[in-house]
Amino acid sequence: SYAVDRKSIVENLNSGFGVPAAQSVASFIVGYNPNLKPDPFDAEKAKSLVAAAKADGIPVDRELQMTWLTGRFPRVSEFVEYVTDAWKKVGLNVKPISRDMQGWRDAMNTKDPADKRADLWLNNHGNESGDSGTSLLQYFTCKETRSFYCNEKADKLYKDSTTASFDDRAKMLQEMWAVVTEDVAVVNMFHQQVLWGVTPRIKWEPRPDVLVKFKDITLTQ
């Protein structure tokens, strides 16, 4: 996480349209934790962490395959090239593997021990439901097919949140994001800004859930 310069990614690959991310949902989503901050870019700290892991007997030079999908989001090829190089510079051996849609989904969903699952899996995530529970259930609970992660404390927080009041649920989901972040279950990079092209002939305001409904559109002339 420290090896990646998130601000540079936003500025140079996204033309400034975005913000560095500390969690997988945006600030308007229920359960967003405002106390979490993106890791700063610190290549030297990243190198020291890799060196410490190597000293503990972890094979840091083992090839890590990162599955990614061509066209998944704007300039994804350049993004993959950047993060692969950034991780290489701090001592990791990451090999990007480009997949078609089916191969990418297989790498994400397989739970069969006989199948090789991706070491790393590149994804961009949208949460149009407006609730962190949707994101946390899919990616950070023990039994979901898309989850690479299992923590009993996180699982309990999610289970308890499903029967809690609105305010208590939001607090539990915030705490679950904190647990996930502490475990580095995901390396969040940035939140993309959604851009819309709107003709001056209509009046329309974008919705947070990115749905376009004709009832919200009126003609200006």
Residue pairs with C-beta under 8 A, 6 or more apart in sequence:
1 39
1 46
1 184
1 187
2 39
2 40
2 41
2 42
2 43
2 45
2 46
2 49
2 90
3 41
3 43
3 46
3 86
3 87
3 89
3 90
3 92
4 41
4 83
4 86
4 87
4 187
4 189
5 41
5 86
6 20
6 21
6 38
6 39
6 41
6 189
6 190
7 20
7 41
8 41
9 20
9 79
9 82
9 189
9 190
10 16
10 17
10 18
10 19
10 20
10 190
13 75
13 78
13 79
13 82
14 74
14 75
14 190
14 192
14 193
17 192
17 193
17 195
18 190
18 191
18 192
18 193
19 190
19 191
19 193
20 38
20 189
20 190
20 191
21 38
21 188
21 189
21 190
21 191
22 33
22 36
22 37
22 38
22 39
22 181
22 188
23 32
23 33
23 36
23 177
23 180
23 181
23 188
24 125
24 127
24 135
24 139
24 186
24 188
25 31
25 32
25 125
25 127
25 132
25 135
25 177
26 32
26 127
26 191
27 34
28 130
28 208
29 127
29 130
29 131
29 132
29 135
30 130
30 131
30 132
30 133
30 166
30 169
30 170
30 173
31 131
31 132
31 133
31 136
31 169
31 170
31 172
31 173
31 174
31 176
31 177
32 132
32 174
32 177
33 174
33 175
33 177
33 178
33 181
35 174
35 178
36 177
36 178
36 181
38 188
43 86
43 89
43 90
46 90
47 90
47 91
50 60
50 90
50 91
50 92
51 91
53 60
54 60
54 61
54 91
60 91
60 92
60 93
61 91
61 93
62 93
63 93
63 94
63 95
64 92
64 93
64 94
64 95
64 119
64 120
65 94
65 95
65 96
65 97
65 118
65 119
65 120
66 80
66 84
66 94
66 95
66 96
66 97
66 118
66 119
66 120
66 121
66 122
67 97
67 99
67 103
67 104
67 107
67 108
67 118
67 120
67 121
67 122
68 76
68 80
68 96
68 97
68 98
68 99
68 104
68 122
69 76
69 98
69 99
69 100
69 101
69 104
69 122
70 76
70 77
70 98
70 100
72 104
72 122
72 123
72 124
73 79
73 124
73 192
74 192
76 122
79 189
80 96
80 122
83 94
83 189
84 94
84 95
84 96
87 94
88 94
94 120
97 118
99 106
99 107
106 115
107 117
107 118
107 121
108 118
108 121
108 123
108 145
108 146
109 145
109 146
110 117
110 145
111 145
117 148
121 148
124 192
125 135
125 139
126 210
127 134
127 135
128 209
128 210
128 211
129 209
130 208
130 209
131 173
132 173
132 174
132 176
132 177
133 158
133 161
133 162
133 169
133 173
136 154
136 158
136 173
136 176
136 177
136 180
137 144
137 158
138 144
138 146
138 147
139 146
139 147
139 148
139 149
139 185
139 186
140 147
140 149
140 151
140 154
140 158
140 176
140 180
140 185
140 186
141 147
141 150
141 154
141 155
141 158
142 149
142 150
142 151
142 152
142 155
148 185
149 180
149 183
149 185
149 186
151 179
151 180
151 183
151 185
153 179
154 176
154 179
154 180
154 183
157 172
157 173
157 175
157 176
157 179
158 172
158 173
158 176
160 172
161 168
161 169
161 172
161 173
161 176
162 169
164 172
180 186
194 206
194 210
196 206
198 204
200 220
201 219
201 220
201 221
202 217
202 218
202 219
202 220
203 217
203 218
203 219
203 220
204 212
204 216
204 217
204 218
205 216
207 213
207 216
